[in-house]
Each structure stands twice: as structure tokens, then as C-alpha cells.
């Protein structure tokens, strides 16, 4: 026992650091490598995303237990949540708030009967340093009256039953999420509404990025890039 106390006393700085890191990652902020392209072109495979875990709730570290609400999610925010329906952690864009009606017609979004506006973008107009795959598809700037413009990817010629989604009303304390890669994203169109208790944090920036298709070379131009 004396030996144990001696080890703790001689390494208390390191032990306090481990405890601090445990609490920090569990309740304050975290980082997540993204393995899929469901949020392209905003988030690419190999991006490591920084998450503010205090954006919506103060939680007991590494649990789903909320001690208090610290803020409310806003339309258009990119949010990390743990989906019971999907049985995994997910990162998507918040599109529908409690009480909203939401509908998708041939990949066009309607929220509260307001049609989203789309501006087509040619590949060369996107930032070339983004290293986006030149796969078949259209990049468009999507916007609504209360939704900041953001780039989405769609494939007009590809069949996808999720291109159409009948009008529904989002229940209280639930949210509707969509991936920016609209024809390659399993989101609320597939798994349904996300209860507020499953929200974990606001993804605010790309911490670092590795090109998984090119020997994991760093994409330095994406380091610390803000998400929008």
C-alpha cells in the first residue's frame, strides 16, 4: 500500500493530466475521425472533426445523462449524436426542428412549405484545394430563409428512394437530420427522428485531415477549417 501511495505521489502531475483529459473528452470537447463520405463535400473521409460537447448539454462524462441544458440546436448546424436506431454515432446536418413540417421532392427540400433554393456549382468553382472526388454528380448551394447557404452533393441520374420523402411533422424534442451527400447518406429519411437526448455536441471545425485515398497524406489546407 505504501508503495502505491509512493507511485501516486511521484506521478501526481501525470495522474491529474489523465483525469483532466478523461473529463475534458467526456464532457467538454472531443474529436472524431470520419470514415465515410455521407457529409461530402463539407466533410471528407479522413477528416478529424472537433466537437463542442457543451453546446447543448452539460453531461456526466462518457454517459448520456444530462445535468442541464446549455443551449438549443439551430437549423443548419452540424451535430454529433448517438443514434439508437442506427446503433452508432453519427454526424449530420440539422435540417428540421421540433414542430416543423419537412418534405423532400426529387431531392428538393421543403421546410414549413418553403422550398429550399439551389444554385448549381461547377466543380471548378469549388475550392480546388478541397481534393473532392470528380465523381458523377452535381454540387449545389442550398439555402432557406433561416438556413445559411451550404454545399450539397446530389446525383440526378441515380435512382434513390430517399430522393422523395412525404411531408411529416417533427414531434416535440425531436430533430430531423440529413447528410450533405444527399444520395449517399443514411439519415433521418431512413432512421427517423432523433430525440434530443441523443444529441452529443456541435461539430465546429476540422481539426486535421488525412487523405485516405493517397497513403494518408495530410491535407494541410483543411487543418483547423471551420465547418459551415
Residue, then its C-alpha position, 0 to 999 in steps of 0.5 A: x500500500x505504501x508503495x502505491x501511495x509512493x507511485x501516486x505521489x511521484x506521478x501526481x502531475x501525470x495522474x491529474x493530466x489523465x483525469x483532466x483529459x478523461x473529463x475534458x473528452x467526456x464532457x467538454x470537447x472531443x474529436x472524431x475521425x470520419x470514415x465515410x463520405x455521407x457529409x461530402x463535400x463539407x466533410x471528407x473521409x479522413x477528416x478529424x472533426x472537433x466537437x463542442x460537447x457543451x453546446x447543448x448539454x452539460x453531461x456526466x462524462x462518457x454517459x448520456x445523462x444530462x445535468x442541464x441544458x446549455x443551449x438549443x440546436x439551430x437549423x443548419x448546424x452540424x451535430x454529433x449524436x448517438x443514434x439508437x436506431x442506427x446503433x452508432x454515432x453519427x454526424x449530420x446536418x440539422x435540417x428540421x426542428x421540433x414542430x416543423x413540417x419537412x418534405x423532400x421532392x426529387x431531392x428538393x427540400x421543403x421546410x414549413x412549405x418553403x422550398x429550399x433554393x439551389x444554385x448549381x456549382x461547377x466543380x471548378x468553382x469549388x475550392x480546388x484545394x478541397x481534393x473532392x472526388x470528380x465523381x458523377x454528380x452535381x454540387x449545389x448551394x442550398x439555402x432557406x430563409x433561416x438556413x445559411x447557404x451550404x454545399x450539397x452533393x446530389x446525383x440526378x441520374x441515380x435512382x434513390x428512394x430517399x430522393x422523395x420523402x412525404x411531408x411529416x411533422x417533427x414531434x416535440x424534442x425531436x430533430x430531423x437530420x440529413x447528410x450533405x451527400x444527399x444520395x449517399x447518406x443514411x439519415x433521418x429519411x431512413x432512421x427517423x427522428x432523433x430525440x434530443x437526448x441523443x444529441x452529443x455536441x456541435x461539430x465546429x471545425x476540422x481539426x486535421x485531415x488525412x487523405x485516405x485515398x493517397x497513403x494518408x497524406x495530410x491535407x494541410x489546407x483543411x487543418x483547423x477549417x471551420x465547418x459551415 
